[in-house]
Amino acid sequence: MAGSIVVVLIVLAVAAAVAIVATVRVVVRDGRGHIPTEPSQRPWTAGNLPSQPYSMIRF
């Protein structure tokens, strides 16, 4: 009886270790939250109208 509990605990520990390693691999492969740069194109204008809503423009 005690031997079966030890086996279950070992299986759970191995499963937890595999899950932790897989999580670390996914985070590293994803680029650690890298945010792409903003486009380098200049905003367009049509006369006095801006290319963005007035609420988004920073002065």
OpenMM code with the backbone's topology and positions (N, CA, C; nanometers):
from openmm import Vec3, app, unit

residues = "MET ALA GLY SER ILE VAL VAL VAL LEU ILE VAL LEU ALA VAL ALA ALA ALA VAL ALA ILE VAL ALA THR VAL ARG VAL VAL VAL ARG ASP GLY ARG GLY HIS ILE PRO THR GLU PRO SER GLN ARG PRO TRP THR ALA GLY ASN LEU PRO SER GLN PRO TYR SER MET ILE ARG PHE".split()
positions = [
    Vec3(0.0829, -0.1198, 0.0000),
    Vec3(0.0000, 0.0000, 0.0000),
    Vec3(0.0872, 0.1260, 0.0000),
    Vec3(0.1876, 0.1314, 0.0864),
    Vec3(0.2733, 0.2491, 0.0940),
    Vec3(0.3567, 0.2634, -0.0324),
    Vec3(0.3910, 0.1516, -0.0954),
    Vec3(0.4689, 0.1561, -0.2186),
    Vec3(0.3913, 0.2174, -0.3326),
    Vec3(0.2607, 0.1928, -0.3375),
    Vec3(0.1800, 0.2498, -0.4455),
    Vec3(0.1652, 0.4014, -0.4309),
    Vec3(0.1626, 0.4493, -0.3072),
    Vec3(0.1548, 0.5939, -0.2842),
    Vec3(0.2837, 0.6606, -0.3308),
    Vec3(0.3961, 0.5973, -0.3066),
    Vec3(0.5251, 0.6513, -0.3491),
    Vec3(0.5302, 0.6578, -0.5015),
    Vec3(0.4797, 0.5557, -0.5680),
    Vec3(0.4775, 0.5543, -0.7141),
    Vec3(0.3901, 0.6675, -0.7672),
    Vec3(0.2753, 0.6885, -0.7070),
    Vec3(0.1857, 0.7969, -0.7493),
    Vec3(0.2535, 0.9320, -0.7281),
    Vec3(0.3212, 0.9490, -0.6154),
    Vec3(0.3901, 1.0752, -0.5899),
    Vec3(0.5038, 1.0980, -0.6899),
    Vec3(0.5746, 0.9938, -0.7266),
    Vec3(0.6819, 1.0072, -0.8250),
    Vec3(0.6240, 1.0440, -0.9614),
    Vec3(0.5135, 0.9818, -0.9995),
    Vec3(0.4496, 1.0143, -1.1283),
    Vec3(0.4026, 1.1595, -1.1282),
    Vec3(0.3446, 1.2042, -1.0194),
    Vec3(0.2998, 1.3439, -1.0106),
    Vec3(0.4179, 1.4408, -1.0162),
    Vec3(0.5293, 1.4080, -0.9524),
    Vec3(0.6467, 1.4941, -0.9544),
    Vec3(0.7048, 1.5024, -1.0950),
    Vec3(0.7082, 1.3894, -1.1660),
    Vec3(0.7589, 1.3901, -1.3034),
    Vec3(0.6668, 1.4722, -1.3931),
    Vec3(0.5354, 1.4565, -1.3762),
    Vec3(0.4404, 1.5336, -1.4569),
    Vec3(0.4550, 1.6832, -1.4291),
    Vec3(0.4756, 1.7220, -1.3040),
    Vec3(0.4934, 1.8634, -1.2704),
    Vec3(0.6223, 1.9170, -1.3319),
    Vec3(0.7292, 1.8380, -1.3284),
    Vec3(0.8564, 1.8820, -1.3863),
    Vec3(0.8429, 1.9001, -1.5375),
    Vec3(0.7741, 1.8077, -1.6030),
    Vec3(0.7529, 1.8194, -1.7478),
    Vec3(0.6701, 1.9432, -1.7802),
    Vec3(0.5681, 1.9712, -1.7002),
    Vec3(0.4842, 2.0890, -1.7229),
    Vec3(0.5639, 2.2176, -1.7052),
    Vec3(0.6516, 2.2218, -1.6063),
    Vec3(0.7330, 2.3419, -1.5831),
    Vec3(0.8301, 2.3635, -1.6980),
    Vec3(0.8954, 2.2578, -1.7435),
    Vec3(0.9894, 2.2692, -1.8550),
    Vec3(0.9172, 2.3127, -1.9821),
    Vec3(0.7990, 2.2567, -2.0069),
    Vec3(0.7226, 2.2947, -2.1257),
    Vec3(0.6804, 2.4405, -2.1191),
    Vec3(0.6419, 2.4891, -2.0025),
    Vec3(0.6023, 2.6290, -1.9873),
    Vec3(0.7199, 2.7220, -2.0147),
    Vec3(0.8357, 2.6883, -1.9620),
    Vec3(0.9545, 2.7715, -1.9852),
    Vec3(0.9904, 2.7727, -2.1338),
    Vec3(0.9820, 2.6592, -2.2004),
    Vec3(1.0133, 2.6535, -2.3437),
    Vec3(0.9169, 2.7392, -2.4247),
    Vec3(0.7882, 2.7372, -2.3906),
    Vec3(0.6902, 2.8169, -2.4640),
    Vec3(0.7159, 2.9660, -2.4439),
    Vec3(0.7490, 3.0062, -2.3226),
    Vec3(0.7748, 3.1479, -2.2950),
    Vec3(0.8979, 3.1957, -2.3701),
    Vec3(1.0035, 3.1156, -2.3701),
    Vec3(1.1261, 3.1547, -2.4397),
    Vec3(1.1025, 3.1580, -2.5906),
    Vec3(1.0310, 3.0620, -2.6439),
    Vec3(1.0047, 3.0573, -2.7875),
    Vec3(0.9154, 3.1732, -2.8315),
    Vec3(0.8297, 3.2200, -2.7440),
    Vec3(0.7378, 3.3292, -2.7774),
    Vec3(0.8101, 3.4626, -2.7861),
    Vec3(0.9285, 3.4725, -2.7396),
    Vec3(1.0031, 3.5977, -2.7478),
    Vec3(0.9970, 3.6789, -2.6210),
    Vec3(0.9534, 3.6187, -2.5132),
    Vec3(0.9476, 3.6848, -2.3823),
    Vec3(0.8693, 3.8142, -2.3865),
    Vec3(0.7571, 3.8136, -2.4565),
    Vec3(0.6698, 3.9292, -2.4584),
    Vec3(0.7179, 4.0425, -2.5451),
    Vec3(0.7966, 4.0130, -2.6472),
    Vec3(0.8487, 4.1166, -2.7366),
    Vec3(0.7336, 4.1905, -2.8050),
    Vec3(0.7359, 4.3207, -2.7999),
    Vec3(0.6336, 4.4033, -2.8639),
    Vec3(0.6908, 4.4552, -2.9956),
    Vec3(0.6213, 4.4322, -3.1062),
    Vec3(0.6737, 4.4804, -3.2342),
    Vec3(0.6818, 4.6329, -3.2383),
    Vec3(0.7767, 4.6825, -3.3160),
    Vec3(0.7940, 4.8270, -3.3264),
    Vec3(0.6797, 4.8895, -3.4058),
    Vec3(0.6625, 5.0186, -3.3866),
    Vec3(0.5586, 5.0896, -3.4589),
    Vec3(0.6021, 5.1098, -3.6040),
    Vec3(0.5076, 5.1170, -3.6954),
    Vec3(0.5449, 5.1387, -3.8351),
    Vec3(0.6145, 5.2734, -3.8534),
    Vec3(0.7061, 5.2797, -3.9483),
    Vec3(0.7837, 5.4015, -3.9674),
    Vec3(0.7220, 5.4954, -4.0712),
    Vec3(0.6020, 5.4666, -4.1161),
    Vec3(0.5382, 5.5536, -4.2142),
    Vec3(0.4835, 5.6784, -4.1454),
    Vec3(0.4918, 5.7892, -4.2164),
    Vec3(0.4366, 5.9131, -4.1628),
    Vec3(0.2854, 5.9092, -4.1740),
    Vec3(0.2111, 5.9641, -4.0781),
    Vec3(0.0655, 5.9657, -4.0870),
    Vec3(0.0196, 6.0540, -4.2035),
    Vec3(-0.0893, 6.0145, -4.2663),
    Vec3(-0.1407, 6.0896, -4.3795),
    Vec3(-0.2280, 6.2044, -4.3300),
    Vec3(-0.2461, 6.3032, -4.4119),
    Vec3(-0.3368, 6.4134, -4.3816),
    Vec3(-0.4161, 6.4457, -4.5072),
    Vec3(-0.5347, 6.4971, -4.4858),
    Vec3(-0.6193, 6.5424, -4.5951),
    Vec3(-0.6590, 6.6854, -4.5621),
    Vec3(-0.5785, 6.7782, -4.6097),
    Vec3(-0.6039, 6.9181, -4.5736),
    Vec3(-0.5720, 6.9390, -4.4269),
    Vec3(-0.6692, 6.9855, -4.3503),
    Vec3(-0.6504, 7.0074, -4.2071),
    Vec3(-0.6923, 6.8873, -4.1235),
    Vec3(-0.7388, 6.7799, -4.1862),
    Vec3(-0.7865, 6.6640, -4.1123),
    Vec3(-0.6696, 6.5707, -4.0803),
    Vec3(-0.6582, 6.5281, -3.9559),
    Vec3(-0.5484, 6.4376, -3.9195),
    Vec3(-0.5815, 6.2936, -3.9580),
    Vec3(-0.4795, 6.2069, -3.9575),
    Vec3(-0.4996, 6.0670, -3.9894),
    Vec3(-0.5472, 5.9863, -3.8692),
    Vec3(-0.5493, 6.0490, -3.7520),
    Vec3(-0.5949, 5.9830, -3.6300),
    Vec3(-0.7079, 6.0643, -3.5697),
    Vec3(-0.7918, 5.9996, -3.4878),
    Vec3(-0.8945, 6.0776, -3.4180),
    Vec3(-0.8303, 6.1810, -3.3255),
    Vec3(-0.8974, 6.2912, -3.3060),
    Vec3(-0.8425, 6.3974, -3.2213),
    Vec3(-0.8138, 6.3490, -3.0801),
    Vec3(-0.8908, 6.2519, -3.0317),
    Vec3(-0.8679, 6.2008, -2.8949),
    Vec3(-0.7388, 6.1212, -2.8846),
    Vec3(-0.6828, 6.0737, -2.9970),
    Vec3(-0.5613, 5.9927, -2.9945),
    Vec3(-0.4349, 6.0763, -3.0147),
    Vec3(-0.4485, 6.1991, -3.0580),
    Vec3(-0.3332, 6.2839, -3.0891),
    Vec3(-0.2749, 6.3385, -2.9593),
    Vec3(-0.1409, 6.3260, -2.9470),
    Vec3(-0.0717, 6.3802, -2.8301),
    Vec3(0.0036, 6.5062, -2.8723),
    Vec3(-0.0098, 6.6091, -2.7936),
    Vec3(0.0570, 6.7353, -2.8252),
    Vec3(0.1824, 6.7503, -2.7482),
] * unit.nanometer
topology = app.Topology()
chain = topology.addChain("A")
for resn in residues:
    res = topology.addResidue(resn, chain)
    for name in ("N", "CA", "C"):
        topology.addAtom(name, app.Element.getBySymbol(name[0]), res)
